[in-house]
Structure formats: structure tokens, C-alpha cells
Amino acid sequence: MNKIHVRKDDTVIVVSGNSKGTKGKVLEVSPKENKVIVEGANIVTKHVKPRRQGEAGSIVKVEGAMYASKVQLYCSKCGKGVRVQNKKLDNGKSVRVCAKCGETL
């Protein structure tokens, strides 16, 4: 099992590819494939077959999966994608913080 640096519902920014600079929420994470689906990024057209008789097929635009290495966590204080450090709190709980400014993510 691969470990991915982002989790579901994290706010990330795309750092490479056609969707470079797009901010969005992580909708899905697939550690096995090392891929993530980001809201509003990597839009692909998908042909949908009609499921019931009388229903028309259509072409819809949906978010496609992208490699997790193409995204970074977004720090609202820094205003850009950042690397993450893990810090232990006094109560023993571990939290992710921005490596530049120390903001909890």
C-alpha cells in the first residue's frame, strides 16, 4: 500500500499539467494507483450510455484522476502550495503544519 501526502477534503493546488494553478478540494484518493481526483481540475469528457429505454445518451464533463505528485497542499496563510511537516501537540496528537509558516493544515 502506498502512502499519499493528501487526504480526502484537503484543499490542494495543481502544480503541473493542463490544470496548473487550479485550487480545489480532494474528492477521492486512490493510494493503490497513487492518484487523486480534485474538484474542478483535469476535466475530461465522458460518453454516457442511456440506461433506460427512451432515455438519451449524453456527453458529460467530469473530473478525471491525476497523479498525487502533481498536487500540493494549499496553505491559506502563504497563499500557495506548500510542503508539509508533522508536529506533535502537547496532548500527543499529531497534526500537519505548513513547512514555511507553521500554519496548521
N, CA, C and O atoms as CSV, one atom per row, in Angstrom:
chain,resi,resn,atom,element,x,y,z
A,1,MET,N,N,0.828,-1.183,0.000
A,1,MET,CA,C,0.000,0.000,0.000
A,1,MET,C,C,0.876,1.252,0.000
A,1,MET,O,O,1.793,1.370,0.812
A,2,ASN,N,N,0.596,2.175,-0.902
A,2,ASN,CA,C,1.343,3.426,-0.984
A,2,ASN,C,C,0.745,4.471,-0.058
A,2,ASN,O,O,-0.462,4.480,0.183
A,3,LYS,N,N,1.591,5.349,0.458
A,3,LYS,CA,C,1.129,6.430,1.318
A,3,LYS,C,C,1.095,7.708,0.496
A,3,LYS,O,O,2.074,8.049,-0.168
A,4,ILE,N,N,-0.028,8.415,0.538
A,4,ILE,CA,C,-0.187,9.646,-0.222
A,4,ILE,C,C,-0.212,10.819,0.750
A,4,ILE,O,O,-0.785,10.717,1.835
A,5,HIS,N,N,0.408,11.932,0.363
A,5,HIS,CA,C,0.554,13.089,1.234
A,5,HIS,C,C,-0.717,13.927,1.392
A,5,HIS,O,O,-0.747,14.838,2.219
A,6,VAL,N,N,-1.764,13.639,0.617
A,6,VAL,CA,C,-3.026,14.367,0.746
A,6,VAL,C,C,-4.142,13.417,1.145
A,6,VAL,O,O,-4.073,12.213,0.901
A,7,ARG,N,N,-5.164,13.978,1.761
A,7,ARG,CA,C,-6.318,13.197,2.184
A,7,ARG,C,C,-7.579,13.768,1.562
A,7,ARG,O,O,-7.568,14.860,0.993
A,8,LYS,N,N,-8.658,13.022,1.676
A,8,LYS,CA,C,-9.949,13.487,1.195
A,8,LYS,C,C,-10.334,14.765,1.938
A,8,LYS,O,O,-10.078,14.885,3.136
A,9,ASP,N,N,-10.946,15.716,1.239
A,9,ASP,CA,C,-11.400,17.020,1.749
A,9,ASP,C,C,-10.272,18.014,2.000
A,9,ASP,O,O,-10.537,19.094,2.529
A,10,ASP,N,N,-9.025,17.699,1.646
A,10,ASP,CA,C,-7.940,18.673,1.730
A,10,ASP,C,C,-8.082,19.673,0.583
A,10,ASP,O,O,-8.573,19.319,-0.489
A,11,THR,N,N,-7.658,20.911,0.798
A,11,THR,CA,C,-7.588,21.889,-0.279
A,11,THR,C,C,-6.187,21.826,-0.870
A,11,THR,O,O,-5.190,21.972,-0.161
A,12,VAL,N,N,-6.129,21.607,-2.184
A,12,VAL,CA,C,-4.843,21.444,-2.860
A,12,VAL,C,C,-4.768,22.387,-4.055
A,12,VAL,O,O,-5.773,22.948,-4.492
A,13,ILE,N,N,-3.548,22.547,-4.575
A,13,ILE,CA,C,-3.331,23.307,-5.795
A,13,ILE,C,C,-2.555,22.413,-6.758
A,13,ILE,O,O,-1.633,21.703,-6.358
A,14,VAL,N,N,-2.941,22.458,-8.030
A,14,VAL,CA,C,-2.293,21.632,-9.053
A,14,VAL,C,C,-1.021,22.348,-9.495
A,14,VAL,O,O,-1.066,23.527,-9.848
A,15,VAL,N,N,0.117,21.645,-9.477
A,15,VAL,CA,C,1.409,22.267,-9.775
A,15,VAL,C,C,1.935,21.968,-11.172
A,15,VAL,O,O,2.896,22.604,-11.604
A,16,SER,N,N,1.337,21.017,-11.894
A,16,SER,CA,C,1.784,20.754,-13.265
A,16,SER,C,C,0.645,20.168,-14.092
A,16,SER,O,O,-0.319,19.621,-13.554
A,17,GLY,N,N,0.776,20.293,-15.406
A,17,GLY,CA,C,-0.230,19.767,-16.321
A,17,GLY,C,C,-1.131,20.861,-16.859
A,17,GLY,O,O,-0.885,22.045,-16.630
A,18,ASN,N,N,-2.176,20.467,-17.574
A,18,ASN,CA,C,-3.101,21.423,-18.187
A,18,ASN,C,C,-3.891,22.220,-17.162
A,18,ASN,O,O,-4.310,23.342,-17.446
A,19,SER,N,N,-4.102,21.669,-15.988
A,19,SER,CA,C,-4.876,22.338,-14.943
A,19,SER,C,C,-3.984,23.067,-13.945
A,19,SER,O,O,-4.410,23.324,-12.819
A,20,LYS,N,N,-2.761,23.403,-14.330
A,20,LYS,CA,C,-1.803,24.037,-13.424
A,20,LYS,C,C,-2.388,25.320,-12.827
A,20,LYS,O,O,-2.949,26.149,-13.544
A,21,GLY,N,N,-2.248,25.471,-11.501
A,21,GLY,CA,C,-2.747,26.652,-10.814
A,21,GLY,C,C,-4.163,26.527,-10.293
A,21,GLY,O,O,-4.644,27.433,-9.612
A,22,THR,N,N,-4.845,25.436,-10.590
A,22,THR,CA,C,-6.219,25.231,-10.147
A,22,THR,C,C,-6.247,24.813,-8.685
A,22,THR,O,O,-5.556,23.879,-8.279
A,23,LYS,N,N,-7.063,25.525,-7.894
A,23,LYS,CA,C,-7.261,25.160,-6.496
A,23,LYS,C,C,-8.554,24.373,-6.407
A,23,LYS,O,O,-9.513,24.672,-7.119
A,24,GLY,N,N,-8.591,23.379,-5.548
A,24,GLY,CA,C,-9.815,22.617,-5.375
A,24,GLY,C,C,-9.705,21.654,-4.219
A,24,GLY,O,O,-8.638,21.453,-3.639
A,25,LYS,N,N,-10.851,21.062,-3.901
A,25,LYS,CA,C,-10.935,20.111,-2.804
A,25,LYS,C,C,-10.705,18.706,-3.350
A,25,LYS,O,O,-11.154,18.381,-4.450
A,26,VAL,N,N,-10.009,17.878,-2.585
A,26,VAL,CA,C,-9.778,16.489,-2.982
A,26,VAL,C,C,-11.077,15.719,-2.763
A,26,VAL,O,O,-11.577,15.632,-1.642
A,27,LEU,N,N,-11.617,15.162,-3.845
A,27,LEU,CA,C,-12.870,14.414,-3.768
A,27,LEU,C,C,-12.634,12.949,-3.454
A,27,LEU,O,O,-13.412,12.324,-2.733
A,28,GLU,N,N,-11.545,12.400,-4.006
A,28,GLU,CA,C,-11.268,10.976,-3.846
A,28,GLU,C,C,-9.769,10.736,-3.861
A,28,GLU,O,O,-9.030,11.435,-4.553
A,29,VAL,N,N,-9.320,9.747,-3.097
A,29,VAL,CA,C,-7.913,9.365,-3.063
A,29,VAL,C,C,-7.809,7.877,-3.342
A,29,VAL,O,O,-8.543,7.073,-2.767
A,30,SER,N,N,-6.881,7.513,-4.239
A,30,SER,CA,C,-6.662,6.116,-4.563
A,30,SER,C,C,-5.188,5.776,-4.322
A,30,SER,O,O,-4.365,5.917,-5.227
A,31,PRO,N,N,-4.848,5.325,-3.095
A,31,PRO,CA,C,-3.448,5.040,-2.783
A,31,PRO,C,C,-2.855,3.910,-3.625
A,31,PRO,O,O,-1.656,3.900,-3.901
A,32,LYS,N,N,-3.685,2.974,-4.025
A,32,LYS,CA,C,-3.213,1.833,-4.811
A,32,LYS,C,C,-2.657,2.293,-6.165
A,32,LYS,O,O,-1.629,1.792,-6.621
A,33,GLU,N,N,-3.345,3.251,-6.802
A,33,GLU,CA,C,-2.906,3.781,-8.096
A,33,GLU,C,C,-2.052,5.043,-7.947
A,33,GLU,O,O,-1.507,5.544,-8.931
A,34,ASN,N,N,-1.936,5.557,-6.713
A,34,ASN,CA,C,-1.218,6.795,-6.419
A,34,ASN,C,C,-1.850,7.985,-7.142
A,34,ASN,O,O,-1.146,8.843,-7.674
A,35,LYS,N,N,-3.197,8.026,-7.158
A,35,LYS,CA,C,-3.926,9.079,-7.866
A,35,LYS,C,C,-4.955,9.744,-6.956
A,35,LYS,O,O,-5.395,9.175,-5.958
A,36,VAL,N,N,-5.324,10.977,-7.338
A,36,VAL,CA,C,-6.352,11.731,-6.626
A,36,VAL,C,C,-7.297,12.353,-7.647
A,36,VAL,O,O,-6.933,12.538,-8.809
A,37,ILE,N,N,-8.517,12.674,-7.206
A,37,ILE,CA,C,-9.469,13.413,-8.027
A,37,ILE,C,C,-9.716,14.736,-7.328
A,37,ILE,O,O,-10.147,14.772,-6.176
A,38,VAL,N,N,-9.435,15.836,-8.042
A,38,VAL,CA,C,-9.550,17.183,-7.487
A,38,VAL,C,C,-10.727,17.892,-8.144
A,38,VAL,O,O,-10.903,17.837,-9.361
A,39,GLU,N,N,-11.533,18.562,-7.316
A,39,GLU,CA,C,-12.716,19.278,-7.779
A,39,GLU,C,C,-12.310,20.416,-8.724
A,39,GLU,O,O,-11.531,21.291,-8.346
A,40,GLY,N,N,-12.838,20.398,-9.945
A,40,GLY,CA,C,-12.587,21.465,-10.914
A,40,GLY,C,C,-11.291,21.342,-11.696
A,40,GLY,O,O,-10.987,22.218,-12.506
A,41,ALA,N,N,-10.524,20.293,-11.483
A,41,ALA,CA,C,-9.247,20.119,-12.193
A,41,ALA,C,C,-9.285,18.864,-13.056
A,41,ALA,O,O,-9.995,17.908,-12.744
A,42,ASN,N,N,-8.515,18.872,-14.147
A,42,ASN,CA,C,-8.408,17.736,-15.062
A,42,ASN,C,C,-9.782,17.302,-15.579
A,42,ASN,O,O,-10.157,16.135,-15.459
A,43,ILE,N,N,-10.525,18.246,-16.154
A,43,ILE,CA,C,-11.869,17.977,-16.675
A,43,ILE,C,C,-11.759,17.175,-17.971
A,43,ILE,O,O,-11.051,17.564,-18.899
A,44,VAL,N,N,-12.471,16.051,-18.016
A,44,VAL,CA,C,-12.488,15.194,-19.197
A,44,VAL,C,C,-13.930,15.004,-19.648
A,44,VAL,O,O,-14.856,15.104,-18.842
A,45,THR,N,N,-14.123,14.728,-20.945
A,45,THR,CA,C,-15.459,14.457,-21.449
A,45,THR,C,C,-15.702,12.955,-21.415
A,45,THR,O,O,-14.843,12.160,-21.796
A,46,LYS,N,N,-16.879,12.589,-20.957
A,46,LYS,CA,C,-17.219,11.185,-20.784
A,46,LYS,C,C,-18.522,10.908,-21.526
A,46,LYS,O,O,-19.498,11.642,-21.370
A,47,HIS,N,N,-18.538,9.866,-22.320
A,47,HIS,CA,C,-19.739,9.484,-23.058
A,47,HIS,C,C,-20.559,8.536,-22.185
A,47,HIS,O,O,-20.069,7.492,-21.753
A,48,VAL,N,N,-21.818,8.914,-21.929
A,48,VAL,CA,C,-22.685,8.136,-21.049
A,48,VAL,C,C,-23.748,7.451,-21.885
A,48,VAL,O,O,-24.464,8.095,-22.652
A,49,LYS,N,N,-23.845,6.139,-21.729
A,49,LYS,CA,C,-24.858,5.378,-22.454
A,49,LYS,C,C,-26.219,5.546,-21.795
A,49,LYS,O,O,-26.300,5.748,-20.584
A,50,PRO,N,N,-27.288,5.464,-22.579
A,50,PRO,CA,C,-28.617,5.500,-21.963
A,50,PRO,C,C,-28.848,4.241,-21.132
A,50,PRO,O,O,-28.543,3.137,-21.582
A,51,ARG,N,N,-29.378,4.398,-19.939
A,51,ARG,CA,C,-29.586,3.260,-19.043
A,51,ARG,C,C,-31.007,2.689,-19.147
A,51,ARG,O,O,-31.208,1.489,-18.960
A,52,ARG,N,N,-31.982,3.539,-19.443
A,52,ARG,CA,C,-33.369,3.067,-19.575
A,52,ARG,C,C,-33.859,3.324,-20.985
A,52,ARG,O,O,-33.328,4.176,-21.698
A,53,GLN,N,N,-34.872,2.581,-21.377
A,53,GLN,CA,C,-35.431,2.763,-22.704
A,53,GLN,C,C,-36.093,4.138,-22.789
A,53,GLN,O,O,-36.834,4.535,-21.890
A,54,GLY,N,N,-35.821,4.851,-23.865
A,54,GLY,CA,C,-36.374,6.186,-24.036
A,54,GLY,C,C,-35.452,7.282,-23.513
A,54,GLY,O,O,-35.656,8.457,-23.819
A,55,GLU,N,N,-34.465,6.922,-22.748
A,55,GLU,CA,C,-33.507,7.898,-22.222
A,55,GLU,C,C,-32.425,8.143,-23.269
A,55,GLU,O,O,-31.997,7.218,-23.960
A,56,ALA,N,N,-31.993,9.377,-23.379
A,56,ALA,CA,C,-30.961,9.716,-24.361
A,56,ALA,C,C,-29.576,9.604,-23.732
A,56,ALA,O,O,-29.387,9.908,-22.554
A,57,GLY,N,N,-28.625,9.168,-24.528
A,57,GLY,CA,C,-27.236,9.179,-24.087
A,57,GLY,C,C,-26.716,10.607,-24.134
A,57,GLY,O,O,-27.334,11.467,-24.762
A,58,SER,N,N,-25.609,10.871,-23.491
A,58,SER,CA,C,-25.099,12.236,-23.484
A,58,SER,C,C,-23.583,12.237,-23.301
A,58,SER,O,O,-22.962,11.209,-23.034
A,59,ILE,N,N,-23.020,13.416,-23.454
A,59,ILE,CA,C,-21.602,13.626,-23.204
A,59,ILE,C,C,-21.519,14.567,-22.010
A,59,ILE,O,O,-22.032,15.685,-22.063
A,60,VAL,N,N,-20.874,14.120,-20.929
A,60,VAL,CA,C,-20.770,14.925,-19.714
A,60,VAL,C,C,-19.309,15.242,-19.423
A,60,VAL,O,O,-18.409,14.509,-19.833
A,61,LYS,N,N,-19.089,16.336,-18.716
A,61,LYS,CA,C,-17.735,16.715,-18.311
A,61,LYS,C,C,-17.571,16.375,-16.837
A,61,LYS,O,O,-18.346,16.832,-15.997
A,62,VAL,N,N,-16.554,15.568,-16.527
A,62,VAL,CA,C,-16.294,15.140,-15.151
A,62,VAL,C,C,-14.813,15.314,-14.828
A,62,VAL,O,O,-13.984,15.443,-15.728
A,63,GLU,N,N,-14.488,15.317,-13.531
A,63,GLU,CA,C,-13.095,15.400,-13.106
A,63,GLU,C,C,-12.434,14.040,-13.293
A,63,GLU,O,O,-12.978,13.012,-12.889
A,64,GLY,N,N,-11.268,14.046,-13.903
A,64,GLY,CA,C,-10.509,12.825,-14.094
A,64,GLY,C,C,-9.454,12.676,-13.010
A,64,GLY,O,O,-9.098,13.646,-12.340
A,65,ALA,N,N,-8.963,11.468,-12.843
A,65,ALA,CA,C,-7.924,11.206,-11.843
A,65,ALA,C,C,-6.588,11.751,-12.337
A,65,ALA,O,O,-6.308,11.745,-13.535
A,66,MET,N,N,-5.770,12.221,-11.401
A,66,MET,CA,C,-4.424,12.687,-11.724
A,66,MET,C,C,-3.464,12.153,-10.675
A,66,MET,O,O,-3.868,11.824,-9.559
A,67,TYR,N,N,-2.195,12.069,-11.038
A,67,TYR,CA,C,-1.202,11.567,-10.097
A,67,TYR,C,C,-1.078,12.507,-8.907
A,67,TYR,O,O,-1.127,13.728,-9.057
A,68,ALA,N,N,-0.916,11.926,-7.732
A,68,ALA,CA,C,-0.828,12.699,-6.492
A,68,ALA,C,C,0.408,13.582,-6.467
A,68,ALA,O,O,0.428,14.582,-5.750
A,69,SER,N,N,1.433,13.245,-7.226
A,69,SER,CA,C,2.645,14.052,-7.259
A,69,SER,C,C,2.432,15.391,-7.971
A,69,SER,O,O,3.275,16.283,-7.872
A,70,LYS,N,N,1.322,15.538,-8.681
A,70,LYS,CA,C,1.019,16.781,-9.395
A,70,LYS,C,C,0.295,17.798,-8.527
A,70,LYS,O,O,0.003,18.900,-8.994
A,71,VAL,N,N,-0.006,17.457,-7.266
A,71,VAL,CA,C,-0.705,18.392,-6.385
A,71,VAL,C,C,0.085,18.630,-5.107
A,71,VAL,O,O,0.844,17.773,-4.655
A,72,GLN,N,N,-0.115,19.825,-4.531
A,72,GLN,CA,C,0.466,20.170,-3.237
A,72,GLN,C,C,-0.643,20.711,-2.358
A,72,GLN,O,O,-1.610,21.291,-2.852
A,73,LEU,N,N,-0.505,20.521,-1.055
A,73,LEU,CA,C,-1.451,21.107,-0.135
A,73,LEU,C,C,-1.391,22.615,-0.226
A,73,LEU,O,O,-0.313,23.183,-0.401
A,74,TYR,N,N,-2.541,23.278,-0.109
A,74,TYR,CA,C,-2.627,24.732,-0.224
A,74,TYR,C,C,-2.680,25.344,1.169
A,74,TYR,O,O,-3.529,24.980,1.983
A,75,CYS,N,N,-1.771,26.273,1.439
A,75,CYS,CA,C,-1.748,26.997,2.711
A,75,CYS,C,C,-2.435,28.337,2.490
A,75,CYS,O,O,-1.991,29.126,1.656
A,76,SER,N,N,-3.514,28.606,3.226
A,76,SER,CA,C,-4.251,29.855,3.047
A,76,SER,C,C,-3.451,31.057,3.549
A,76,SER,O,O,-3.638,32.170,3.056
A,77,LYS,N,N,-2.574,30.849,4.512
A,77,LYS,CA,C,-1.759,31.947,5.042
A,77,LYS,C,C,-0.669,32.345,4.047
A,77,LYS,O,O,-0.457,33.532,3.803
A,78,CYS,N,N,0.025,31.355,3.469
A,78,CYS,CA,C,1.079,31.618,2.481
A,78,CYS,C,C,0.480,31.981,1.118
A,78,CYS,O,O,1.077,32.742,0.356
A,79,GLY,N,N,-0.702,31.433,0.816
A,79,GLY,CA,C,-1.360,31.694,-0.461
A,79,GLY,C,C,-0.796,30.890,-1.607
A,79,GLY,O,O,-0.939,31.284,-2.764
A,80,LYS,N,N,-0.144,29.746,-1.308
A,80,LYS,CA,C,0.410,28.908,-2.362
A,80,LYS,C,C,0.539,27.467,-1.879
A,80,LYS,O,O,0.266,27.159,-0.719
A,81,GLY,N,N,0.957,26.599,-2.784
A,81,GLY,CA,C,1.176,25.202,-2.434
A,81,GLY,C,C,2.434,25.055,-1.600
A,81,GLY,O,O,3.449,25.690,-1.887
A,82,VAL,N,N,2.376,24.223,-0.567
A,82,VAL,CA,C,3.498,24.095,0.357
A,82,VAL,C,C,3.771,22.633,0.682
A,82,VAL,O,O,2.934,21.760,0.455
A,83,ARG,N,N,4.956,22.391,1.216
A,83,ARG,CA,C,5.289,21.085,1.759
A,83,ARG,C,C,4.769,21.018,3.180
A,83,ARG,O,O,4.469,22.040,3.797
A,84,VAL,N,N,4.667,19.800,3.690
A,84,VAL,CA,C,4.021,19.598,4.982
A,84,VAL,C,C,4.992,18.951,5.967
A,84,VAL,O,O,5.798,18.096,5.599
A,85,GLN,N,N,4.897,19.379,7.222
A,85,GLN,CA,C,5.630,18.740,8.309
A,85,GLN,C,C,4.616,18.197,9.297
A,85,GLN,O,O,3.494,18.695,9.382
A,86,ASN,N,N,5.010,17.177,10.042
A,86,ASN,CA,C,4.170,16.646,11.104
A,86,ASN,C,C,4.713,17.135,12.434
A,86,ASN,O,O,5.904,17.005,12.716
A,87,LYS,N,N,3.830,17.700,13.253
A,87,LYS,CA,C,4.225,18.176,14.582
A,87,LYS,C,C,3.364,17.471,15.617
A,87,LYS,O,O,2.184,17.207,15.389
A,88,LYS,N,N,3.975,17.169,16.761
A,88,LYS,CA,C,3.243,16.570,17.884
A,88,LYS,C,C,2.766,17.684,18.805
A,88,LYS,O,O,3.534,18.574,19.168
A,89,LEU,N,N,1.508,17.626,19.174
A,89,LEU,CA,C,0.963,18.569,20.142
A,89,LEU,C,C,1.258,18.082,21.558
A,89,LEU,O,O,1.743,16.967,21.749
A,90,ASP,N,N,0.964,18.922,22.544
A,90,ASP,CA,C,1.211,18.571,23.947
A,90,ASP,C,C,0.407,17.352,24.389
A,90,ASP,O,O,0.854,16.567,25.226
A,91,ASN,N,N,-0.794,17.205,23.808
A,91,ASN,CA,C,-1.638,16.071,24.193
A,91,ASN,C,C,-1.271,14.775,23.460
A,91,ASN,O,O,-1.949,13.760,23.625
A,92,GLY,N,N,-0.204,14.802,22.652
A,92,GLY,CA,C,0.251,13.600,21.951
A,92,GLY,C,C,-0.329,13.432,20.560
A,92,GLY,O,O,0.038,12.502,19.843
A,93,LYS,N,N,-1.235,14.325,20.168
A,93,LYS,CA,C,-1.869,14.242,18.854
A,93,LYS,C,C,-0.919,14.802,17.788
A,93,LYS,O,O,-0.225,15.787,18.041
A,94,SER,N,N,-0.881,14.193,16.612
A,94,SER,CA,C,-0.033,14.630,15.524
A,94,SER,C,C,-0.853,15.439,14.525
A,94,SER,O,O,-1.935,15.011,14.123
A,95,VAL,N,N,-0.345,16.613,14.120
A,95,VAL,CA,C,-1.040,17.449,13.145
A,95,VAL,C,C,-0.090,17.805,12.015
A,95,VAL,O,O,1.129,17.802,12.186
A,96,ARG,N,N,-0.666,18.115,10.849
A,96,ARG,CA,C,0.129,18.546,9.706
A,96,ARG,C,C,0.220,20.067,9.714
A,96,ARG,O,O,-0.787,20.754,9.884
A,97,VAL,N,N,1.426,20.588,9.529
A,97,VAL,CA,C,1.633,22.033,9.513
A,97,VAL,C,C,2.412,22.422,8.259
A,97,VAL,O,O,3.139,21.610,7.687
A,98,CYS,N,N,2.246,23.679,7.841
A,98,CYS,CA,C,2.969,24.235,6.704
A,98,CYS,C,C,4.446,24.313,7.063
A,98,CYS,O,O,4.795,24.777,8.148
A,99,ALA,N,N,5.317,23.866,6.165
A,99,ALA,CA,C,6.755,23.865,6.430
A,99,ALA,C,C,7.329,25.275,6.429
A,99,ALA,O,O,8.381,25.507,7.026
A,100,LYS,N,N,6.650,26.241,5.761
A,100,LYS,CA,C,7.172,27.606,5.688
A,100,LYS,C,C,6.720,28.458,6.856
A,100,LYS,O,O,7.549,29.062,7.537
A,101,CYS,N,N,5.397,28.518,7.103
A,101,CYS,CA,C,4.893,29.466,8.104
A,101,CYS,C,C,4.444,28.806,9.406
A,101,CYS,O,O,4.247,29.502,10.402
A,102,GLY,N,N,4.278,27.490,9.425
A,102,GLY,CA,C,3.867,26.792,10.650
A,102,GLY,C,C,2.377,26.743,10.869
A,102,GLY,O,O,1.927,26.295,11.923
A,103,GLU,N,N,1.583,27.198,9.889
A,103,GLU,CA,C,0.115,27.181,9.977
A,103,GLU,C,C,-0.386,25.736,9.969
A,103,GLU,O,O,0.089,24.919,9.180
A,104,THR,N,N,-1.352,25.415,10.851
A,104,THR,CA,C,-1.930,24.067,10.887
A,104,THR,C,C,-2.831,23.875,9.678
A,104,THR,O,O,-3.680,24.720,9.390
A,105,LEU,N,N,-2.649,22.766,8.969
A,105,LEU,CA,C,-3.436,22.493,7.766
A,105,LEU,C,C,-4.540,21.510,8.031
A,105,LEU,O,O,-5.296,21.171,7.122
